Amino acid sequence: MAIEDEEVRREDIRYARKQDKKAQKERLEEIAPRAEAGTKERQLEKKQEKAAANRSFRDAKSPGAEEVGEGDLLGDDGVEGYKARLKASEKKRSERELRKEEALRARAAEREEKMAEHRAKENKTMDMLRNLAKQRYG
């Protein structure tokens, strides 16, 4: 029963707030009426309202820029740690490039070996055909 009473009280408060907002909006409309819908003046009003809302949100969100220390920006170990990490990543990159070049050289050597075998087989076939032609035609 107490829970139901609490829920009813909350609903009453919500309804009262809703009615209050509605009344305030009507009073504001009486004091400063809006421009007609679709007119240039109404578009300008909307733009100003949106800018004001964005400004208030921005001001509420960030009180201002704070000074940030170098340790926070570069990490707690400072410039030296950053340089060490940079050097390590550079070393990894160069090792990766070396492995890649080595793999490319190995593939090129393998391709060249296959081509040499193919040429040797072709030369052997041509020699056989020449010998056959000499035997038949002199």
C-alpha positions as CSV (number, residue, x, y, z in Angstrom):
1,M,0.0,0.0,0.0
2,A,2.9,2.3,0.9
3,I,4.5,1.6,-2.5
4,E,1.3,2.4,-4.3
5,D,1.0,5.6,-2.4
6,E,4.5,6.5,-3.3
7,E,3.9,5.8,-7.0
8,V,0.7,7.9,-7.0
9,R,2.6,10.8,-5.3
10,R,5.3,10.6,-8.0
11,E,2.7,10.6,-10.8
12,D,1.1,13.6,-9.2
13,I,4.4,15.4,-9.0
14,R,5.1,14.6,-12.7
15,Y,1.7,15.8,-13.7
16,A,2.1,19.0,-11.8
17,R,5.4,19.7,-13.4
18,K,4.0,19.0,-16.8
19,Q,1.1,21.4,-16.2
20,D,3.6,24.0,-14.9
21,K,5.8,23.7,-18.0
22,K,2.7,24.0,-20.2
23,A,1.6,27.2,-18.3
24,Q,5.0,28.7,-18.5
25,K,5.2,28.0,-22.2
26,E,1.8,29.7,-22.8
27,R,2.8,32.8,-20.7
28,L,6.1,33.0,-22.7
29,E,4.1,32.7,-25.9
30,E,1.8,35.6,-24.8
31,I,4.8,37.8,-23.9
32,A,7.0,37.1,-26.9
33,P,5.0,35.3,-29.6
34,R,6.8,33.2,-32.1
35,A,7.0,34.0,-35.7
36,E,4.8,32.2,-38.2
37,A,5.9,28.7,-39.1
38,G,7.9,28.5,-42.3
39,T,9.0,32.1,-42.4
40,K,12.5,33.4,-42.4
41,E,12.1,35.0,-39.0
42,R,11.0,31.6,-37.5
43,Q,14.1,29.9,-39.1
44,L,16.3,32.6,-37.5
45,E,14.6,32.1,-34.1
46,K,15.1,28.3,-34.3
47,K,18.8,28.8,-35.2
48,Q,19.3,31.2,-32.2
49,E,17.5,28.7,-29.9
50,K,19.7,25.9,-31.1
51,A,22.9,27.9,-30.7
52,A,21.8,28.9,-27.2
53,A,21.2,25.3,-26.3
54,N,24.5,24.2,-27.7
55,R,26.3,26.9,-25.9
56,S,24.7,26.0,-22.5
57,F,25.6,22.4,-23.1
58,R,29.2,23.2,-23.9
59,D,29.5,25.5,-20.9
60,A,28.0,22.8,-18.6
61,K,30.2,20.1,-20.1
62,S,33.6,21.6,-19.9
63,P,34.6,24.3,-17.4
64,G,37.7,25.2,-19.4
65,A,41.0,23.9,-20.6
66,E,43.3,22.8,-17.9
67,E,47.1,22.7,-17.9
68,V,48.2,19.2,-18.7
69,G,51.7,18.0,-17.7
70,E,54.1,16.5,-20.1
71,G,54.1,13.3,-18.1
72,D,50.3,12.9,-18.8
73,L,50.7,13.6,-22.5
74,L,53.7,11.4,-23.1
75,G,53.2,8.8,-20.4
76,D,54.7,8.7,-16.9
77,D,58.2,7.8,-18.1
78,G,58.4,11.1,-20.0
79,V,60.4,11.7,-23.2
80,E,62.9,9.0,-22.6
81,G,60.3,6.3,-22.5
82,Y,58.6,7.7,-25.6
83,K,61.9,7.6,-27.4
84,A,62.5,4.0,-26.3
85,R,59.1,2.9,-27.6
86,L,59.7,4.8,-30.8
87,K,63.0,3.1,-31.3
88,A,61.6,-0.4,-30.5
89,S,58.8,0.1,-33.1
90,E,61.3,1.3,-35.6
91,K,63.4,-1.8,-35.0
92,K,60.3,-4.1,-35.4
93,R,59.5,-2.3,-38.7
94,S,63.0,-2.8,-40.1
95,E,63.1,-6.5,-39.1
96,R,59.7,-7.0,-40.8
97,E,61.0,-5.3,-43.9
98,L,64.1,-7.5,-43.9
99,R,62.0,-10.7,-43.6
100,K,59.8,-9.5,-46.4
101,E,62.8,-8.8,-48.7
102,E,64.3,-12.1,-47.8
103,A,61.1,-13.9,-48.8
104,L,61.0,-12.0,-52.0
105,R,64.5,-12.9,-52.9
106,A,63.8,-16.6,-52.1
107,R,60.8,-16.5,-54.4
108,A,62.7,-14.9,-57.1
109,A,65.5,-17.5,-56.8
110,E,63.0,-20.3,-56.9
111,R,61.3,-18.8,-60.0
112,E,64.7,-18.4,-61.7
113,E,65.5,-22.0,-60.9
114,K,62.2,-23.2,-62.5
115,M,62.9,-21.1,-65.5
116,A,66.4,-22.5,-65.9
117,E,64.9,-26.1,-65.7
118,H,62.3,-25.1,-68.3
119,R,65.0,-23.6,-70.7
120,A,67.2,-26.7,-70.3
121,K,64.3,-29.0,-71.1
122,E,63.3,-26.8,-74.1
123,N,66.9,-26.8,-75.4
124,K,67.1,-30.6,-75.1
125,T,63.9,-30.9,-77.1
126,M,65.2,-28.5,-79.7
127,D,68.5,-30.4,-80.0
128,M,66.6,-33.6,-80.5
129,L,64.4,-32.0,-83.2
130,R,67.5,-30.6,-85.0
131,N,69.2,-34.0,-84.9
132,L,66.1,-35.6,-86.3
133,A,65.9,-33.0,-89.1
134,K,69.6,-33.5,-89.9
135,Q,69.0,-37.3,-90.2
136,R,66.1,-36.9,-92.5
137,Y,67.1,-34.0,-94.6
138,G,70.8,-34.1,-94.4
